[in-house]
Amino acid sequence: MRFLFLLAAAAVLVSQTACSPTSEGVFREARENHLQGQFKNAIRLYGDALALNPDNAQAYNNRALAYEKLLDRESALKDYQSAIRADKKYARAYNNMGALLNDLHRYPQALEALNRAVELEPSYAMAYINRGTAYYGIGDMQKAVEDFNRSIALDDKQILAIYNRALALFALGQNQAAFADFNTTLQINPDFLAGYMGRGKVRLYAKDYANAAEDFARVATIAPDLKLGYYYGAQAELGAGNYSKAQELVEKVLALEAENAQAFELRGDILLAAGDKGEAFRSYLTAQKLDSEHAEKYTAKLKKAK
């Protein structure tokens, strides 16, 4: 199971600047529909505005955002490209396109767009977050940290930049610095689920099981349907020797996803530690059947449980 995920900086819906009065009115109506969540209507109206003013870069940008809301990423990408063709100095469009390319895991292309965004607007905090995400995506954690630092220098309460920097620092093995950043996110927002997840994972790695368990319990309180909170909570309780609590938590994972091989494997670890070899064996066997592509990884555990 994975918990590490970078948080993307939100794209910004722009207002209309100068254009023909008729086009401006249609654009305004499109934007109102967009803000109300009427994305299909907004797309149609942005198209009408573009028919009246084909060089309206902001209409292309906003229509792209609406396409993203409908998960039509290819159409969104085309519109960002059109926005840039209409206005080659449109930093917002470069940033939004870079963020979308990050979502598509096309990190080298994202970097090209985001480099241009920060060239055009050096104080654009969101663009540094998104470029840091692209660097993270290609595995250049040091450059990712540098960009998150730039964003934080522009806004020291920018929780996304602080959180993402924590992930990059953790990947670099700078666990204390990562821990400090996760703490900072929770000072900014005491209900920031990802901050508890990240801090709990650092604590789990450091074998601070009791405090890790508290963090994952907080995750479960905030998001009771999130399997990861229970899964990592079970790991922490297992590490602390609280086998009954660990089993209770792993059963919650299985209640949410009955065929979760990793949960059955963890269940086997808990039962084996508690001395119930028979049930541990059955759990490992179930995990092996569910994860048949990696069946050999369970061989040693099955032998221990016999």
Secondary structure, DSSP 8 states (H G I E B T S, - for coil): -----------------S--HHHHHHHHHHHHHHHTT-HHHHHHHHHHHHHH-TT-HHHHHHHHHHHHHTT-HHHHHHHHHHHHHH-TT-HHHHHHHHHHHHHTT-HHHHHHHHHHHHHH-TT-HHHHHHHHHHHHHHT-HHHHHHHHHHHHHH-TT-HHHHHHHHHHHHHTT-HHHHHHHHHHHHHH-TT-HHHHHHHHHHHHHTT-HHHHHHHHHHHHHH-TT-HHHHHHHHHHHHHHT-HHHHHHHHHHHHHH-TT-HHHHHHHHHHHHHTT-HHHHHHHHHHHHHHTGGGGGGGHHHHHHH-
